[in-house]
Amino acid sequence: MINPYWVATLPPGRCFIGAKFSIIMKNPWIFPVATLLVGAVGGYISGKNTSPSADPNASAGTPSIKTRSSARGENSSADAATRRSSRGMSVTEITQLPGSNNRIQALMDFYAGLTPEQFEEEARKLENMPMNERMMASLLLFGRWGETDPTAAMSFASTLGFTAMFVRPTILQSWASVDPANAAKYYAANPREFASMGMMGGGRGPMGGQGAASVIAAEWAKQDPAAALAWANSLTTEKSQALESILGEVAKTDPKRASEMVASMSGDLGDAYRTIASRYGASNFSEAEAWIRTLPADQQARALASAIGGLSNNDPEAAAAKALAMEAGENRDRVVDDIVEDLARLNPQLAADFLKKQDSEEALREGMRELMPSWVAKNPAAALAFANSYEPGPVRDSAIQSYIWSNNTAAPAELIRTAETITDEGDRTRSVAITAARWMREDEAGARAYIEQTATISDEAKERILENRGFFGGGPGGGGPGGRGRGRD
């Protein structure tokens, strides 16, 4: 999971990508496209992939669905009028429309009406747009261009230098979503254009874990799994990643079929097993358990952890019980923070009780980073009391740091005293720094007086804070109390 309360502390001009990599963002194209690559644009962000049929209480959600439908009905006339009035507008005019959804719809309509020759002209205009508008427009423009004239879009990307590696994945996915066979041919003919994809874990994109073959395979599997499978089996590189993507797509709607498909495959199938197990666990945990018992013995425990992570999407209490029944060790640790994250949204005290039963320091530290944001939002006093129930050391440090970085209601002077109790120098300095920065906005004189006299941080750190310079990253994941989060397998 990416913890947004620490991403904001990265120095100006840096962007956090794929939960593991920061990069200087000097080119005005890079930020919007990089942001799109980690799934952030407007309100179109889905959390975890879950199967609607997996929810045993689906009928209980009917009233809220009706409420949302009613709300849409009340506003539909106004929305329709706004969309009609947007016809013939320029992108600049569209970005002035009231309502974020109206702007998105109007941009979609605008880009849908472009001729192939007009895309490049509009793409060059993105540089002059404010950042938030550029983010939204970039996804829609490159997505549409990739569907309608992908070779021209790729040719344009080649003129962007370093930034091209951020643009190409978006174009490739859009191309594959409508014409995977030709997207595959382009990739085969131009593999070096996509060499930077899949460099690190954490998602699609140049710094993400999903390479070009995986992107094509996933889109192809949505349309024709058999054809996608035949293509993936013909690959000499990225074959296992492509097969995993196909199985993952099939498993979203039919994990049993995916489990049957993988049974006929050979090679290193560990990632595929875990992908299927996660989907299977979310939809039918008892079937998932039975299937896992048929896997090679050395794959079962890790696949079970993935299945429990999937179960946690829908029933974190049941997942917690299953995790506690596992043998203590790395495989159980893998799923602890997933469960804590899900439980904390429903009942932070239950999440804390589950976390208390863990013996692994790493699992406890990671779990604290998932527990504290939800608990601080609901009951900061209880969250702090829980953090203080641990002896000084790495676990308490993680809890206190996450408590401080999540707390937007307590007075900075109060938080900074809590930050001083962190034993790790780096974590303490970062926590004091972020709290002092807040204090400076509220009471600059008081904050400066504290910073100048405190002995809890170095003189260099004091200087950086007083001069309002960006603070260095660090900690697990870089930049602050990061976490590995779901998908780290």
Contacts in CASP RR format, 6 or more apart in sequence:
PFRMAT RR
TARGET T0000
AUTHOR 0000-0000-0000
METHOD contacts of the structure
MODEL  1
MINPYWVATLPPGRCFIGAKFSIIMKNPWIFPVATLLVGAVGGYISGKNT
SPSADPNASAGTPSIKTRSSARGENSSADAATRRSSRGMSVTEITQLPGS
NNRIQALMDFYAGLTPEQFEEEARKLENMPMNERMMASLLLFGRWGETDP
TAAMSFASTLGFTAMFVRPTILQSWASVDPANAAKYYAANPREFASMGMM
GGGRGPMGGQGAASVIAAEWAKQDPAAALAWANSLTTEKSQALESILGEV
AKTDPKRASEMVASMSGDLGDAYRTIASRYGASNFSEAEAWIRTLPADQQ
ARALASAIGGLSNNDPEAAAAKALAMEAGENRDRVVDDIVEDLARLNPQL
AADFLKKQDSEEALREGMRELMPSWVAKNPAAALAFANSYEPGPVRDSAI
QSYIWSNNTAAPAELIRTAETITDEGDRTRSVAITAARWMREDEAGARAY
IEQTATISDEAKERILENRGFFGGGPGGGGPGGRGRGRD
1 19 0 8 1.000
1 337 0 8 1.000
1 341 0 8 1.000
1 369 0 8 1.000
1 370 0 8 1.000
1 483 0 8 1.000
1 484 0 8 1.000
1 485 0 8 1.000
1 486 0 8 1.000
2 16 0 8 1.000
2 18 0 8 1.000
2 19 0 8 1.000
2 38 0 8 1.000
2 482 0 8 1.000
3 369 0 8 1.000
3 373 0 8 1.000
3 402 0 8 1.000
3 405 0 8 1.000
3 480 0 8 1.000
3 481 0 8 1.000
3 482 0 8 1.000
3 483 0 8 1.000
5 373 0 8 1.000
5 405 0 8 1.000
5 406 0 8 1.000
6 405 0 8 1.000
6 479 0 8 1.000
6 480 0 8 1.000
6 481 0 8 1.000
6 482 0 8 1.000
7 16 0 8 1.000
7 479 0 8 1.000
9 405 0 8 1.000
9 430 0 8 1.000
9 433 0 8 1.000
9 434 0 8 1.000
9 471 0 8 1.000
9 473 0 8 1.000
9 479 0 8 1.000
9 480 0 8 1.000
10 16 0 8 1.000
10 22 0 8 1.000
10 473 0 8 1.000
10 479 0 8 1.000
11 469 0 8 1.000
11 470 0 8 1.000
11 471 0 8 1.000
11 472 0 8 1.000
11 473 0 8 1.000
12 470 0 8 1.000
13 24 0 8 1.000
13 25 0 8 1.000
13 26 0 8 1.000
14 22 0 8 1.000
14 23 0 8 1.000
14 24 0 8 1.000
14 25 0 8 1.000
15 22 0 8 1.000
15 23 0 8 1.000
15 25 0 8 1.000
15 30 0 8 1.000
15 31 0 8 1.000
15 34 0 8 1.000
15 35 0 8 1.000
16 22 0 8 1.000
16 479 0 8 1.000
17 23 0 8 1.000
17 34 0 8 1.000
17 37 0 8 1.000
17 38 0 8 1.000
17 207 0 8 1.000
17 208 0 8 1.000
18 38 0 8 1.000
18 200 0 8 1.000
18 201 0 8 1.000
18 202 0 8 1.000
18 203 0 8 1.000
18 207 0 8 1.000
18 208 0 8 1.000
19 201 0 8 1.000
19 202 0 8 1.000
19 477 0 8 1.000
19 482 0 8 1.000
19 483 0 8 1.000
19 484 0 8 1.000
19 485 0 8 1.000
20 200 0 8 1.000
20 201 0 8 1.000
20 202 0 8 1.000
20 207 0 8 1.000
20 477 0 8 1.000
20 478 0 8 1.000
21 200 0 8 1.000
21 207 0 8 1.000
22 473 0 8 1.000
22 478 0 8 1.000
22 479 0 8 1.000
23 30 0 8 1.000
23 34 0 8 1.000
23 207 0 8 1.000
25 31 0 8 1.000
25 34 0 8 1.000
27 162 0 8 1.000
27 163 0 8 1.000
28 126 0 8 1.000
28 127 0 8 1.000
28 134 0 8 1.000
29 126 0 8 1.000
29 127 0 8 1.000
29 138 0 8 1.000
29 160 0 8 1.000
29 163 0 8 1.000
29 166 0 8 1.000
29 167 0 8 1.000
30 162 0 8 1.000
30 163 0 8 1.000
30 166 0 8 1.000
31 131 0 8 1.000
31 134 0 8 1.000
31 135 0 8 1.000
32 126 0 8 1.000
32 131 0 8 1.000
32 134 0 8 1.000
32 135 0 8 1.000
32 137 0 8 1.000
32 138 0 8 1.000
32 139 0 8 1.000
33 138 0 8 1.000
33 142 0 8 1.000
33 163 0 8 1.000
33 166 0 8 1.000
33 167 0 8 1.000
33 170 0 8 1.000
34 166 0 8 1.000
34 207 0 8 1.000
35 41 0 8 1.000
35 135 0 8 1.000
36 135 0 8 1.000
36 138 0 8 1.000
36 139 0 8 1.000
36 170 0 8 1.000
37 166 0 8 1.000
37 169 0 8 1.000
37 170 0 8 1.000
37 203 0 8 1.000
37 204 0 8 1.000
37 205 0 8 1.000
37 206 0 8 1.000
37 207 0 8 1.000
37 208 0 8 1.000
38 203 0 8 1.000
39 45 0 8 1.000
40 135 0 8 1.000
41 135 0 8 1.000
41 136 0 8 1.000
41 139 0 8 1.000
42 100 0 8 1.000
42 104 0 8 1.000
42 135 0 8 1.000
42 136 0 8 1.000
43 100 0 8 1.000
44 104 0 8 1.000
48 313 0 8 1.000
48 486 0 8 1.000
49 252 0 8 1.000
49 279 0 8 1.000
50 282 0 8 1.000
50 313 0 8 1.000
50 314 0 8 1.000
51 252 0 8 1.000
51 253 0 8 1.000
51 279 0 8 1.000
51 282 0 8 1.000
51 283 0 8 1.000
52 58 0 8 1.000
53 283 0 8 1.000
54 282 0 8 1.000
54 283 0 8 1.000
54 284 0 8 1.000
54 313 0 8 1.000
54 314 0 8 1.000
55 314 0 8 1.000
56 314 0 8 1.000
79 101 0 8 1.000
79 102 0 8 1.000
79 105 0 8 1.000
82 97 0 8 1.000
82 98 0 8 1.000
82 99 0 8 1.000
82 102 0 8 1.000
82 106 0 8 1.000
83 102 0 8 1.000
83 105 0 8 1.000
83 106 0 8 1.000
83 109 0 8 1.000
86 93 0 8 1.000
86 94 0 8 1.000
86 97 0 8 1.000
86 102 0 8 1.000
86 106 0 8 1.000
86 109 0 8 1.000
86 110 0 8 1.000
87 109 0 8 1.000
88 110 0 8 1.000
89 106 0 8 1.000
89 110 0 8 1.000
91 107 0 8 1.000
91 110 0 8 1.000
91 122 0 8 1.000
91 125 0 8 1.000
91 129 0 8 1.000
91 137 0 8 1.000
92 129 0 8 1.000
94 103 0 8 1.000
94 106 0 8 1.000
94 107 0 8 1.000
94 110 0 8 1.000
95 103 0 8 1.000
95 129 0 8 1.000
95 133 0 8 1.000
95 137 0 8 1.000
97 103 0 8 1.000
97 106 0 8 1.000
100 136 0 8 1.000
103 136 0 8 1.000
104 136 0 8 1.000
104 140 0 8 1.000
107 136 0 8 1.000
107 137 0 8 1.000
107 140 0 8 1.000
107 141 0 8 1.000
108 140 0 8 1.000
108 144 0 8 1.000
111 119 0 8 1.000
111 122 0 8 1.000
111 140 0 8 1.000
111 141 0 8 1.000
111 144 0 8 1.000
111 145 0 8 1.000
112 144 0 8 1.000
114 122 0 8 1.000
114 144 0 8 1.000
114 148 0 8 1.000
116 148 0 8 1.000
116 149 0 8 1.000
116 152 0 8 1.000
119 141 0 8 1.000
119 144 0 8 1.000
119 145 0 8 1.000
119 148 0 8 1.000
119 149 0 8 1.000
119 152 0 8 1.000
119 153 0 8 1.000
119 156 0 8 1.000
120 152 0 8 1.000
120 156 0 8 1.000
122 141 0 8 1.000
123 141 0 8 1.000
123 142 0 8 1.000
123 145 0 8 1.000
123 156 0 8 1.000
126 134 0 8 1.000
126 137 0 8 1.000
126 138 0 8 1.000
126 141 0 8 1.000
127 134 0 8 1.000
129 137 0 8 1.000
138 170 0 8 1.000
139 170 0 8 1.000
142 153 0 8 1.000
142 167 0 8 1.000
142 170 0 8 1.000
142 171 0 8 1.000
142 174 0 8 1.000
143 170 0 8 1.000
143 171 0 8 1.000
143 173 0 8 1.000
143 174 0 8 1.000
144 174 0 8 1.000
145 152 0 8 1.000
145 153 0 8 1.000
145 156 0 8 1.000
145 171 0 8 1.000
145 174 0 8 1.000
146 153 0 8 1.000
146 170 0 8 1.000
146 171 0 8 1.000
146 174 0 8 1.000
146 175 0 8 1.000
147 174 0 8 1.000
147 175 0 8 1.000
147 177 0 8 1.000
147 178 0 8 1.000
150 171 0 8 1.000
150 172 0 8 1.000
150 174 0 8 1.000
150 175 0 8 1.000
150 179 0 8 1.000
150 182 0 8 1.000
150 183 0 8 1.000
150 186 0 8 1.000
151 186 0 8 1.000
153 171 0 8 1.000
153 175 0 8 1.000
154 168 0 8 1.000
154 171 0 8 1.000
154 186 0 8 1.000
154 190 0 8 1.000
154 193 0 8 1.000
157 164 0 8 1.000
157 167 0 8 1.000
157 168 0 8 1.000
157 171 0 8 1.000
158 164 0 8 1.000
158 193 0 8 1.000
160 167 0 8 1.000
164 193 0 8 1.000
165 196 0 8 1.000
165 197 0 8 1.000
165 205 0 8 1.000
165 206 0 8 1.000
166 205 0 8 1.000
166 206 0 8 1.000
168 193 0 8 1.000
168 194 0 8 1.000
168 197 0 8 1.000
169 194 0 8 1.000
169 197 0 8 1.000
169 204 0 8 1.000
169 205 0 8 1.000
169 206 0 8 1.000
169 212 0 8 1.000
169 215 0 8 1.000
172 183 0 8 1.000
172 187 0 8 1.000
172 194 0 8 1.000
172 212 0 8 1.000
172 215 0 8 1.000
172 216 0 8 1.000
173 204 0 8 1.000
173 215 0 8 1.000
173 219 0 8 1.000
175 182 0 8 1.000
175 183 0 8 1.000
175 186 0 8 1.000
176 183 0 8 1.000
176 184 0 8 1.000
176 215 0 8 1.000
176 216 0 8 1.000
176 218 0 8 1.000
176 219 0 8 1.000
176 220 0 8 1.000
177 219 0 8 1.000
177 222 0 8 1.000
180 216 0 8 1.000
180 219 0 8 1.000
180 220 0 8 1.000
180 223 0 8 1.000
180 224 0 8 1.000
180 227 0 8 1.000
180 228 0 8 1.000
180 231 0 8 1.000
181 220 0 8 1.000
181 227 0 8 1.000
181 231 0 8 1.000
183 216 0 8 1.000
183 219 0 8 1.000
184 216 0 8 1.000
184 220 0 8 1.000
184 231 0 8 1.000
187 194 0 8 1.000
187 212 0 8 1.000
187 213 0 8 1.000
187 216 0 8 1.000
191 212 0 8 1.000
191 237 0 8 1.000
194 211 0 8 1.000
194 212 0 8 1.000
196 206 0 8 1.000
197 204 0 8 1.000
197 205 0 8 1.000
197 206 0 8 1.000
197 208 0 8 1.000
197 209 0 8 1.000
197 210 0 8 1.000
197 211 0 8 1.000
197 212 0 8 1.000
197 215 0 8 1.000
198 205 0 8 1.000
198 206 0 8 1.000
198 207 0 8 1.000
198 208 0 8 1.000
198 209 0 8 1.000
198 210 0 8 1.000
198 211 0 8 1.000
199 206 0 8 1.000
199 207 0 8 1.000
199 208 0 8 1.000
199 209 0 8 1.000
200 207 0 8 1.000
200 208 0 8 1.000
200 209 0 8 1.000
201 207 0 8 1.000
201 208 0 8 1.000
201 209 0 8 1.000
202 208 0 8 1.000
202 209 0 8 1.000
202 487 0 8 1.000
203 209 0 8 1.000
203 210 0 8 1.000
204 210 0 8 1.000
204 211 0 8 1.000
204 215 0 8 1.000
205 211 0 8 1.000
210 218 0 8 1.000
210 241 0 8 1.000
210 245 0 8 1.000
211 238 0 8 1.000
211 241 0 8 1.000
212 238 0 8 1.000
213 232 0 8 1.000
213 235 0 8 1.000
213 237 0 8 1.000
213 238 0 8 1.000
213 239 0 8 1.000
213 241 0 8 1.000
213 242 0 8 1.000
213 245 0 8 1.000
214 238 0 8 1.000
214 241 0 8 1.000
214 242 0 8 1.000
214 244 0 8 1.000
214 245 0 8 1.000
215 245 0 8 1.000
216 231 0 8 1.000
216 242 0 8 1.000
217 228 0 8 1.000
217 231 0 8 1.000
217 232 0 8 1.000
217 241 0 8 1.000
217 242 0 8 1.000
217 243 0 8 1.000
217 245 0 8 1.000
217 246 0 8 1.000
218 245 0 8 1.000
218 246 0 8 1.000
218 248 0 8 1.000
218 249 0 8 1.000
220 227 0 8 1.000
220 228 0 8 1.000
220 231 0 8 1.000
220 246 0 8 1.000
221 228 0 8 1.000
221 229 0 8 1.000
221 245 0 8 1.000
221 246 0 8 1.000
221 248 0 8 1.000
221 249 0 8 1.000
221 250 0 8 1.000
222 249 0 8 1.000
225 246 0 8 1.000
225 249 0 8 1.000
225 250 0 8 1.000
225 261 0 8 1.000
228 246 0 8 1.000
229 243 0 8 1.000
229 246 0 8 1.000
229 261 0 8 1.000
231 242 0 8 1.000
232 239 0 8 1.000
232 242 0 8 1.000
232 243 0 8 1.000
232 246 0 8 1.000
233 239 0 8 1.000
233 243 0 8 1.000
235 242 0 8 1.000
240 267 0 8 1.000
240 268 0 8 1.000
240 269 0 8 1.000
240 271 0 8 1.000
240 272 0 8 1.000
241 271 0 8 1.000
243 265 0 8 1.000
243 272 0 8 1.000
244 271 0 8 1.000
244 272 0 8 1.000
244 275 0 8 1.000
246 261 0 8 1.000
247 258 0 8 1.000
247 261 0 8 1.000
247 262 0 8 1.000
247 272 0 8 1.000
247 275 0 8 1.000
247 276 0 8 1.000
248 258 0 8 1.000
248 272 0 8 1.000
248 275 0 8 1.000
248 276 0 8 1.000
248 279 0 8 1.000
250 257 0 8 1.000
250 258 0 8 1.000
250 261 0 8 1.000
251 257 0 8 1.000
251 258 0 8 1.000
251 259 0 8 1.000
251 275 0 8 1.000
251 276 0 8 1.000
251 278 0 8 1.000
251 279 0 8 1.000
251 280 0 8 1.000
252 279 0 8 1.000
255 276 0 8 1.000
255 279 0 8 1.000
255 280 0 8 1.000
255 281 0 8 1.000
255 283 0 8 1.000
255 284 0 8 1.000
255 287 0 8 1.000
255 288 0 8 1.000
256 280 0 8 1.000
256 287 0 8 1.000
256 291 0 8 1.000
258 276 0 8 1.000
258 279 0 8 1.000
258 280 0 8 1.000
259 276 0 8 1.000
259 280 0 8 1.000
259 291 0 8 1.000
262 269 0 8 1.000
262 272 0 8 1.000
262 273 0 8 1.000
262 276 0 8 1.000
265 272 0 8 1.000
269 299 0 8 1.000
270 299 0 8 1.000
270 302 0 8 1.000
270 303 0 8 1.000
271 489 0 8 1.000
273 295 0 8 1.000
273 299 0 8 1.000
273 302 0 8 1.000
273 303 0 8 1.000
273 306 0 8 1.000
274 302 0 8 1.000
274 303 0 8 1.000
274 306 0 8 1.000
274 489 0 8 1.000
275 306 0 8 1.000
276 291 0 8 1.000
277 288 0 8 1.000
277 291 0 8 1.000
277 292 0 8 1.000
277 303 0 8 1.000
277 304 0 8 1.000
277 306 0 8 1.000
277 307 0 8 1.000
278 306 0 8 1.000
278 307 0 8 1.000
278 309 0 8 1.000
278 310 0 8 1.000
279 310 0 8 1.000
280 287 0 8 1.000
280 288 0 8 1.000
280 291 0 8 1.000
280 307 0 8 1.000
281 288 0 8 1.000
281 307 0 8 1.000
281 308 0 8 1.000
281 309 0 8 1.000
281 310 0 8 1.000
281 311 0 8 1.000
282 309 0 8 1.000
282 310 0 8 1.000
282 311 0 8 1.000
282 313 0 8 1.000
282 314 0 8 1.000
285 307 0 8 1.000
285 311 0 8 1.000
285 318 0 8 1.000
285 322 0 8 1.000
288 307 0 8 1.000
288 311 0 8 1.000
289 304 0 8 1.000
289 307 0 8 1.000
292 300 0 8 1.000
292 303 0 8 1.000
292 304 0 8 1.000
292 307 0 8 1.000
293 300 0 8 1.000
295 303 0 8 1.000
301 326 0 8 1.000
301 327 0 8 1.000
301 331 0 8 1.000
302 331 0 8 1.000
302 334 0 8 1.000
302 489 0 8 1.000
304 326 0 8 1.000
304 331 0 8 1.000
305 323 0 8 1.000
305 326 0 8 1.000
305 331 0 8 1.000
305 332 0 8 1.000
305 334 0 8 1.000
305 335 0 8 1.000
306 335 0 8 1.000
306 489 0 8 1.000
308 319 0 8 1.000
308 322 0 8 1.000
308 323 0 8 1.000
308 326 0 8 1.000
308 335 0 8 1.000
308 339 0 8 1.000
309 319 0 8 1.000
309 335 0 8 1.000
309 338 0 8 1.000
309 339 0 8 1.000
309 486 0 8 1.000
310 319 0 8 1.000
310 338 0 8 1.000
311 318 0 8 1.000
311 319 0 8 1.000
311 322 0 8 1.000
312 319 0 8 1.000
312 320 0 8 1.000
312 335 0 8 1.000
312 338 0 8 1.000
312 339 0 8 1.000
312 342 0 8 1.000
312 343 0 8 1.000
313 342 0 8 1.000
316 339 0 8 1.000
316 342 0 8 1.000
316 343 0 8 1.000
316 346 0 8 1.000
317 343 0 8 1.000
317 350 0 8 1.000
319 335 0 8 1.000
319 338 0 8 1.000
319 339 0 8 1.000
319 342 0 8 1.000
320 339 0 8 1.000
320 343 0 8 1.000
320 350 0 8 1.000
320 354 0 8 1.000
323 332 0 8 1.000
323 335 0 8 1.000
323 336 0 8 1.000
323 339 0 8 1.000
323 354 0 8 1.000
324 354 0 8 1.000
324 357 0 8 1.000
326 332 0 8 1.000
328 359 0 8 1.000
328 360 0 8 1.000
329 360 0 8 1.000
332 360 0 8 1.000
332 363 0 8 1.000
333 358 0 8 1.000
333 360 0 8 1.000
333 362 0 8 1.000
333 363 0 8 1.000
333 366 0 8 1.000
334 488 0 8 1.000
334 489 0 8 1.000
336 354 0 8 1.000
336 355 0 8 1.000
336 358 0 8 1.000
336 360 0 8 1.000
336 363 0 8 1.000
336 366 0 8 1.000
336 367 0 8 1.000
337 363 0 8 1.000
337 366 0 8 1.000
337 367 0 8 1.000
337 369 0 8 1.000
337 370 0 8 1.000
337 483 0 8 1.000
337 484 0 8 1.000
337 485 0 8 1.000
338 370 0 8 1.000
338 485 0 8 1.000
338 486 0 8 1.000
339 351 0 8 1.000
339 354 0 8 1.000
340 351 0 8 1.000
340 354 0 8 1.000
340 355 0 8 1.000
340 367 0 8 1.000
340 370 0 8 1.000
340 371 0 8 1.000
341 367 0 8 1.000
341 370 0 8 1.000
341 371 0 8 1.000
341 374 0 8 1.000
341 485 0 8 1.000
341 486 0 8 1.000
343 350 0 8 1.000
343 351 0 8 1.000
343 354 0 8 1.000
344 351 0 8 1.000
344 370 0 8 1.000
344 371 0 8 1.000
344 373 0 8 1.000
344 374 0 8 1.000
344 375 0 8 1.000
345 374 0 8 1.000
348 371 0 8 1.000
348 374 0 8 1.000
348 375 0 8 1.000
348 378 0 8 1.000
348 379 0 8 1.000
348 382 0 8 1.000
348 383 0 8 1.000
349 382 0 8 1.000
351 370 0 8 1.000
351 371 0 8 1.000
351 374 0 8 1.000
351 375 0 8 1.000
352 371 0 8 1.000
352 375 0 8 1.000
352 386 0 8 1.000
355 364 0 8 1.000
355 367 0 8 1.000
355 368 0 8 1.000
355 371 0 8 1.000
358 364 0 8 1.000
361 394 0 8 1.000
361 395 0 8 1.000
364 395 0 8 1.000
364 398 0 8 1.000
365 394 0 8 1.000
365 395 0 8 1.000
365 398 0 8 1.000
365 476 0 8 1.000
366 398 0 8 1.000
366 476 0 8 1.000
366 483 0 8 1.000
366 484 0 8 1.000
366 485 0 8 1.000
367 398 0 8 1.000
368 387 0 8 1.000
368 395 0 8 1.000
368 398 0 8 1.000
368 399 0 8 1.000
368 402 0 8 1.000
369 398 0 8 1.000
369 402 0 8 1.000
369 481 0 8 1.000
369 482 0 8 1.000
369 483 0 8 1.000
370 485 0 8 1.000
371 383 0 8 1.000
371 386 0 8 1.000
371 399 0 8 1.000
371 402 0 8 1.000
372 383 0 8 1.000
372 387 0 8 1.000
372 399 0 8 1.000
372 402 0 8 1.000
372 403 0 8 1.000
372 406 0 8 1.000
373 402 0 8 1.000
373 406 0 8 1.000
375 382 0 8 1.000
375 383 0 8 1.000
375 386 0 8 1.000
376 383 0 8 1.000
376 403 0 8 1.000
376 406 0 8 1.000
376 407 0 8 1.000
377 406 0 8 1.000
380 403 0 8 1.000
380 407 0 8 1.000
380 409 0 8 1.000
380 410 0 8 1.000
383 403 0 8 1.000
384 403 0 8 1.000
384 418 0 8 1.000
386 399 0 8 1.000
387 396 0 8 1.000
387 399 0 8 1.000
387 400 0 8 1.000
387 403 0 8 1.000
388 396 0 8 1.000
390 396 0 8 1.000
390 399 0 8 1.000
392 421 0 8 1.000
392 423 0 8 1.000
393 423 0 8 1.000
393 424 0 8 1.000
394 423 0 8 1.000
394 424 0 8 1.000
396 423 0 8 1.000
397 422 0 8 1.000
397 423 0 8 1.000
397 424 0 8 1.000
397 427 0 8 1.000
397 428 0 8 1.000
398 427 0 8 1.000
398 481 0 8 1.000
400 418 0 8 1.000
400 419 0 8 1.000
400 421 0 8 1.000
400 422 0 8 1.000
400 431 0 8 1.000
401 419 0 8 1.000
401 422 0 8 1.000
401 427 0 8 1.000
401 430 0 8 1.000
401 431 0 8 1.000
401 480 0 8 1.000
401 481 0 8 1.000
402 481 0 8 1.000
403 418 0 8 1.000
404 415 0 8 1.000
404 418 0 8 1.000
404 419 0 8 1.000
404 431 0 8 1.000
404 434 0 8 1.000
404 435 0 8 1.000
405 431 0 8 1.000
405 434 0 8 1.000
405 480 0 8 1.000
405 481 0 8 1.000
407 415 0 8 1.000
412 435 0 8 1.000
412 436 0 8 1.000
412 438 0 8 1.000
412 439 0 8 1.000
412 442 0 8 1.000
412 443 0 8 1.000
412 447 0 8 1.000
413 439 0 8 1.000
413 450 0 8 1.000
415 435 0 8 1.000
415 438 0 8 1.000
416 432 0 8 1.000
416 435 0 8 1.000
416 436 0 8 1.000
416 439 0 8 1.000
416 450 0 8 1.000
419 428 0 8 1.000
419 431 0 8 1.000
419 432 0 8 1.000
419 435 0 8 1.000
419 456 0 8 1.000
420 428 0 8 1.000
420 432 0 8 1.000
420 454 0 8 1.000
420 456 0 8 1.000
422 428 0 8 1.000
422 431 0 8 1.000
426 474 0 8 1.000
426 475 0 8 1.000
427 475 0 8 1.000
427 481 0 8 1.000
428 456 0 8 1.000
428 457 0 8 1.000
429 457 0 8 1.000
429 458 0 8 1.000
429 461 0 8 1.000
430 471 0 8 1.000
430 473 0 8 1.000
430 474 0 8 1.000
430 475 0 8 1.000
430 479 0 8 1.000
430 480 0 8 1.000
432 454 0 8 1.000
432 456 0 8 1.000
432 457 0 8 1.000
432 461 0 8 1.000
433 457 0 8 1.000
433 461 0 8 1.000
433 464 0 8 1.000
433 465 0 8 1.000
433 471 0 8 1.000
434 471 0 8 1.000
436 447 0 8 1.000
436 450 0 8 1.000
436 451 0 8 1.000
436 465 0 8 1.000
437 465 0 8 1.000
437 468 0 8 1.000
439 446 0 8 1.000
439 447 0 8 1.000
439 450 0 8 1.000
440 447 0 8 1.000
440 448 0 8 1.000
440 465 0 8 1.000
440 468 0 8 1.000
448 466 0 8 1.000
451 457 0 8 1.000
451 462 0 8 1.000
451 465 0 8 1.000
451 466 0 8 1.000
452 462 0 8 1.000
452 466 0 8 1.000
454 462 0 8 1.000
464 470 0 8 1.000
464 471 0 8 1.000
465 471 0 8 1.000
472 479 0 8 1.000
473 479 0 8 1.000
473 480 0 8 1.000
474 480 0 8 1.000
475 481 0 8 1.000
475 482 0 8 1.000
476 482 0 8 1.000
476 483 0 8 1.000
476 484 0 8 1.000
477 483 0 8 1.000
477 484 0 8 1.000
END
